[in-house]
Amino acid sequence: MSAQEADPELTVSGRPVSAHLEDVRKISQRMVGHFLETVAPCNTLPGDALGGDVAAVTRVCLELATRMLDGGEETGSDIEQVGAAAAQWAREGVPIDTIQHAIHEGFKLGFDLVLANATTSDHQSLVHLARRLLDILDTISATVSVAYVRELKAVVSEHHTAVHTLTSALLGGNSNSTMARECGVPIADSYHVLAVHIPPHPDEANRKLDPKVVARRKLRRVQAELATRCGDRALSLLSVDGGTILLPVDEFDDAALEFLVKWLTDAAQTPIEATVVQAGLRRIPEAADEAHELLDMVQRLQFDAGLYRFDDMALEYQLSRPGPARDFLGSLLDPLEEYPEFLETLKTYIATNLNRQRTARLLHVHTNTVDYRLKRIGQLIDFDPTQASGLWYLRSAMVARGHRDADTVPRRVAR
């Protein structure tokens, strides 16, 4: 479009706006230098990136902008080149805010170049120019965002697959360093092996909602929280009802593990139970079995949500081992089979750490009813649950009873 044919709405000083930006090579070089000075994260980019693909894409964007200012349309090749560059930056880890900030800085610089040649009579043209530039900015920003997010999803998917493969290998007894290098995930010398149970979310029982959708959303919240808190350091295999998490021992102390379980509980919006066993690389499969066996006991004994270690449950673990002692202890509660409400009261009483008021609330009965049932239990089995000596036997009997009929089948990983 010549000056005589220029759209009067897009002219400055009697010339088409695009004419003030026609020295594409010089202006694009100036823009790249401007990025280096004003966009702080650009200082961390390698020199060949600034002088290569960044400069090339800046030139393409500038050519695209001048063509659209002249009333033309974007071409497929231009958009593809911009999108391809955005995808490459996503894979290289260049932050999206850095890219978008650089794009906006480029548009501001271009507008300033046109504004420098404007006169007071060009006011209305500058208004139309600003609107047109916003349209062009929308086209370029949308192209960059779509390509960046699409590539980022692909990268995340690849990383998730790599982590899944490595975690499965470690739980299967394969600690091959070559596999770790191929997966791009560093392997620690020893790990906290966590067995995790994620109970159903209350909404999973809501007939108006799809329970599978609710469960998947619960799992995604847990996975997102785990990634936020632990990043690449956590290796996990999780399903909607739980699974296994591996955390490097040298990066997570006991307090960190406690906080992590609380954070995951908040994310799941349901009380999570977890057990942990520490192990070196070669012993991870056995540690996973032990952790899930401990978790099974936590569930059988109806413990409160939270994190439990082997040291916390050494007595329960030993009582679960097959033998005549377990058989004897398991039979102590047989007289209560005719009174299921008594057995449930005893389980709840022990699970609440002998809290009569809380036991009553959980069973929806009066505290006096709890007292009566505990007294009757003592009469039926000759062990008083309100006395220390009787309670020790009854607690042991509860553990043994849960394992009397069959040995525990450990759940190693989520399937």
C-alpha positions in Angstrom: 0.0 0.0 0.0 1.5 3.3 -1.1 1.3 6.6 0.9 -1.4 7.9 -1.5 -3.4 4.7 -1.0 -2.8 4.5 2.8 -5.7 4.0 5.1 -6.2 7.4 6.8 -7.1 5.7 10.0 -3.6 4.1 10.1 -1.3 6.9 9.0 1.2 8.9 11.0 2.8 12.1 9.6 1.1 11.3 6.3 2.7 7.9 5.9 1.3 4.4 6.6 2.2 3.2 10.1 4.0 0.2 8.6 6.4 2.5 6.8 7.8 3.6 10.2 8.6 -0.1 10.9 9.9 -1.1 7.5 13.5 -1.6 8.6 12.7 -5.0 10.0 16.3 -6.1 10.5 17.4 -3.1 12.4 14.3 -2.9 14.6 14.3 -6.6 15.4 17.9 -6.3 16.5 17.0 -3.3 18.7 14.1 -5.3 20.2 16.4 -8.2 21.1 18.8 -5.8 22.9 15.8 -4.3 24.6 14.7 -7.7 25.9 18.1 -8.3 27.3 18.0 -5.0 29.2 14.4 -5.0 30.4 13.3 -8.7 30.7 15.4 -10.0 33.6 15.0 -13.7 32.9 16.4 -13.1 29.3 19.8 -12.6 31.0 19.9 -16.3 31.8 19.4 -17.4 28.2 22.4 -18.6 26.2 23.9 -16.1 23.7 23.1 -18.4 20.8 19.4 -18.4 21.8 19.2 -14.6 21.8 21.1 -14.3 18.6 19.4 -17.2 16.9 15.8 -18.3 17.5 14.8 -15.3 19.6 16.0 -12.9 17.0 14.5 -14.9 14.2 11.1 -15.1 15.8 11.2 -11.4 16.7 11.7 -10.7 13.1 8.9 -12.9 12.0 6.5 -11.3 14.5 7.6 -7.8 13.3 7.0 -8.8 9.7 3.6 -10.2 10.6 2.7 -7.1 12.5 3.6 -4.7 9.6 1.7 -6.9 7.1 -1.4 -6.9 9.3 -1.1 -3.1 9.8 -1.3 -2.8 6.0 -4.5 -4.8 6.1 -3.0 -8.2 5.3 -3.7 -11.5 7.1 -1.3 -13.7 9.0 0.2 -16.6 6.9 0.3 -20.2 8.0 4.1 -20.3 7.8 4.5 -17.3 10.1 2.2 -18.7 12.7 3.8 -22.1 12.5 7.2 -20.6 13.0 6.1 -18.6 16.1 4.3 -21.7 17.5 7.3 -23.9 16.9 9.6 -21.5 18.7 7.1 -21.4 21.7 7.0 -25.2 21.8 10.8 -25.4 21.8 11.0 -22.8 24.7 8.5 -24.9 26.7 10.7 -28.0 26.3 13.8 -26.0 27.3 12.0 -24.7 30.4 11.8 -21.0 29.5 9.0 -19.6 31.7 5.9 -18.6 29.8 5.7 -15.3 31.7 9.2 -14.4 30.3 8.0 -15.1 26.8 4.8 -13.1 27.1 6.6 -10.2 28.8 9.1 -10.1 26.0 6.2 -10.0 23.4 4.5 -7.1 25.2 7.8 -5.3 25.5 8.4 -5.7 21.8 4.9 -4.2 21.0 5.5 -1.3 23.3 8.9 -0.6 21.7 7.3 -0.7 18.2 4.5 1.6 19.3 7.0 4.0 20.7 8.9 4.1 17.4 5.7 5.1 15.6 4.7 7.5 18.3 8.1 9.3 18.0 7.1 10.4 14.5 3.5 11.4 15.3 2.2 14.9 15.5 -0.8 16.4 17.3 -3.0 15.9 14.2 -2.4 12.1 14.3 -4.3 11.6 17.5 -7.2 9.7 16.0 -4.9 7.5 13.9 -3.0 6.5 17.0 -6.2 5.5 18.6 -7.0 3.2 15.7 -3.4 2.0 15.7 -3.6 1.0 19.4 -6.7 -1.1 18.6 -5.1 -2.7 15.6 -2.0 -3.5 17.7 -4.2 -5.2 20.3 -5.7 -7.4 17.6 -2.2 -8.4 16.4 -1.0 -8.9 20.0 -3.9 -11.2 20.6 -3.1 -13.3 17.6 0.6 -13.7 18.5 0.0 -14.3 22.3 -2.7 -16.9 21.6 -0.4 -18.7 19.2 2.4 -18.7 21.7 0.2 -19.8 24.6 -1.5 -22.7 22.7 1.8 -24.1 21.4 3.6 -23.7 24.8 0.8 -25.4 26.8 0.5 -28.2 24.2 4.2 -28.9 24.4 4.3 -28.6 28.1 1.6 -31.2 28.5 3.6 -33.5 26.3 6.7 -32.9 28.4 4.8 -33.6 31.6 3.3 -36.7 30.1 6.8 -38.0 29.2 8.1 -37.2 32.6 5.1 -38.9 34.3 5.7 -42.0 32.2 9.4 -41.9 33.1 8.7 -41.6 36.8 6.1 -44.3 36.6 8.6 -46.6 34.9 11.4 -45.9 37.4 9.1 -46.3 40.4 7.8 -49.6 39.2 11.4 -50.7 38.6 12.6 -49.8 42.1 9.6 -51.5 43.7 10.3 -54.5 41.5 13.9 -54.7 42.8 15.6 -53.1 39.7 17.8 -50.3 40.8 19.7 -50.0 37.5 21.4 -46.6 37.2 21.2 -46.8 33.4 17.4 -46.8 33.6 17.5 -43.8 36.0 19.7 -41.8 33.5 17.3 -42.7 30.6 14.3 -41.5 32.7 16.1 -38.3 33.7 15.3 -38.8 37.3 18.1 -39.0 40.0 18.1 -42.0 42.3 18.9 -41.6 46.0 20.9 -44.1 48.1 17.9 -44.8 50.5 14.3 -44.0 50.6 11.3 -43.5 53.0 8.8 -46.0 51.6 5.3 -44.8 52.3 2.2 -46.9 52.0 -0.8 -44.6 51.6 -4.5 -45.3 52.0 -6.9 -42.6 50.5 -10.4 -43.2 51.7 -13.4 -42.3 49.5 -14.3 -38.6 49.4 -17.8 -37.9 50.9 -19.0 -36.9 47.5 -18.3 -40.3 46.1 -21.4 -41.5 48.0 -23.5 -38.6 46.6 -26.0 -40.2 44.1 -26.2 -37.0 42.2 -22.5 -37.1 41.3 -20.5 -39.6 39.3 -18.3 -41.3 41.9 -15.6 -42.1 39.4 -15.2 -38.4 38.5 -15.1 -37.4 42.1 -12.5 -40.1 42.8 -10.3 -39.0 39.9 -10.5 -35.3 41.0 -9.5 -36.4 44.5 -6.5 -38.3 43.0 -5.4 -35.3 40.8 -5.5 -33.0 43.9 -3.3 -35.4 45.8 -0.8 -35.8 42.9 -0.7 -32.0 42.4 0.0 -31.4 46.1 2.7 -34.1 46.0 4.3 -32.4 43.0 4.1 -29.0 44.6 5.6 -30.0 47.9 8.2 -32.5 46.6 8.8 -31.9 42.9 10.9 -34.5 41.1 12.2 -35.9 44.5 9.0 -37.9 45.0 8.5 -41.2 43.1 5.0 -42.5 43.3 2.4 -45.0 42.1 -1.0 -43.8 43.2 -4.6 -44.8 42.4 -7.8 -43.3 43.7 -7.6 -45.4 46.9 -3.9 -45.1 47.6 -0.5 -46.6 46.7 3.2 -46.1 47.3 5.4 -43.1 47.6 9.2 -43.1 47.7 11.0 -40.1 49.2 14.8 -39.7 49.5 15.9 -40.1 53.2 18.5 -37.3 53.0 15.9 -34.8 51.8 13.0 -35.5 54.1 13.2 -35.8 57.9 10.5 -37.1 60.2 8.8 -33.7 60.6 8.7 -33.3 56.8 7.0 -36.6 56.4 4.4 -35.7 59.1 3.6 -32.4 57.3 3.4 -34.1 53.9 0.7 -36.5 55.1 -1.2 -33.6 56.5 -0.9 -31.6 53.3 -2.0 -34.6 51.2 -5.0 -35.1 53.6 -6.0 -31.5 53.1 -5.7 -31.9 49.3 -7.7 -35.1 49.3 -10.3 -33.6 51.6 -10.5 -37.0 53.3 -8.4 -38.4 56.2 -5.3 -40.2 54.8 -3.6 -43.0 56.6 0.1 -43.7 55.8 2.9 -45.9 57.1 6.6 -45.6 56.4 9.6 -47.9 56.4 13.1 -46.7 55.6 15.2 -48.8 53.2 18.2 -48.8 50.9 17.8 -49.3 47.2 18.0 -53.1 47.2 15.6 -53.5 50.0 12.8 -51.3 48.6 10.5 -54.2 47.5 10.6 -55.8 51.0 10.1 -52.4 52.7 7.1 -51.7 50.5 5.6 -55.1 51.6 6.2 -54.2 55.2 4.8 -50.7 54.9 1.6 -52.0 53.3 1.3 -54.7 55.9 1.6 -52.1 58.6 -1.0 -50.0 56.7 -3.3 -53.0 56.7 -3.0 -53.2 60.5 -3.7 -49.5 60.9 -7.0 -50.0 58.9 -7.9 -53.2 60.7 -7.4 -51.5 64.1 -9.3 -48.4 63.0 -6.5 -46.0 64.0 -6.9 -42.3 63.4 -5.6 -40.8 60.2 -2.0 -39.8 60.1 1.5 -41.2 59.7 2.6 -44.4 61.5 6.2 -45.8 61.6 7.3 -49.4 62.3 8.5 -48.3 65.8 5.0 -47.1 66.6 3.5 -50.5 65.7 6.2 -53.0 66.7 3.9 -54.7 69.3 1.0 -54.9 66.8 3.3 -56.3 64.1 4.7 -59.0 66.4 1.3 -60.0 67.6 0.2 -60.5 64.0 2.8 -63.2 63.4 1.3 -66.8 63.2 1.7 -69.1 66.2 -0.1 -70.4 69.3 0.2 -67.1 71.1 -1.8 -65.3 68.3 -4.4 -68.1 68.3 -4.9 -67.8 72.0 -5.2 -64.1 72.0 -7.5 -64.1 69.0 -9.9 -66.5 70.8 -10.2 -64.2 73.8 -12.9 -62.1 72.0 -14.9 -65.1 70.8 -17.6 -64.6 73.6 -18.4 -61.2 72.1 -19.5 -62.6 68.7 -23.0 -62.9 70.0 -22.9 -59.2 71.0 -21.7 -57.3 67.9 -22.4 -53.9 69.5 -20.0 -54.8 72.4 -17.3 -55.8 69.9 -17.8 -52.5 68.0 -17.7 -50.5 71.2 -14.4 -52.2 72.2 -12.8 -51.5 68.8 -13.9 -47.9 68.9 -12.8 -47.4 72.5 -9.3 -48.7 71.7 -9.1 -46.8 68.4 -10.0 -43.5 70.2 -7.2 -44.1 72.7 -9.7 -44.9 75.5 -11.7 -41.7 75.1 -15.2 -42.5 76.3 -16.8 -39.3 75.2 -15.4 -39.6 71.6 -16.4 -43.3 71.5 -19.9 -42.3 72.4 -20.0 -39.7 69.7 -18.7 -42.1 67.0 -21.2 -44.7 68.0 -24.1 -42.2 68.4 -24.8 -43.4 72.0 -24.7 -41.9 75.4 -21.5 -42.0 77.5 -23.4 -44.1 80.1 -24.1 -46.7 77.4 -20.4 -46.9 76.6 -19.7 -47.5 80.3 -22.3 -50.2 80.5 -21.0 -52.0 77.5 -17.4 -51.9 78.8 -18.5 -53.3 82.1 -20.4 -56.1 80.4 -17.4 -56.9 78.2 -15.3 -57.4 81.3 -17.9 -59.7 82.7 -18.1 -61.8 79.5 -14.4 -62.3 78.9 -12.9 -61.9 82.4 -10.7 -59.0 81.3 -11.7 -55.5 82.4 -11.2 -52.9 79.5 -11.1 -50.1 82.1 -8.1 -51.6 83.9 -4.5 -51.4 82.5 -3.9 -55.1 82.8 -7.1 -56.1 81.1 -6.8 -53.5 78.4 -3.3 -54.7 77.4 -4.7 -58.2 76.8 -7.8 -56.9 74.9 -5.7 -54.6 72.7 -3.4 -57.6 71.9 -6.5 -59.8 71.3 -7.9 -57.2 68.9 -4.7 -57.3 66.8 -4.4 -61.1 66.9 -8.1 -61.6 66.0 -7.7 -59.5 62.9 -5.0 -61.9 61.6 -6.2 -65.2 63.1 -8.1 -66.6 60.1 -5.6 -65.8 57.4 -2.2 -64.1 57.1 -2.2 -60.6 55.8 -1.9 -60.2 52.0 0.3 -57.1 51.6 -0.6 -54.6 48.9 2.7 -53.5 47.4 1.8 -50.9 44.9 -1.3 -49.3 43.4 -2.7 -51.1 40.4 
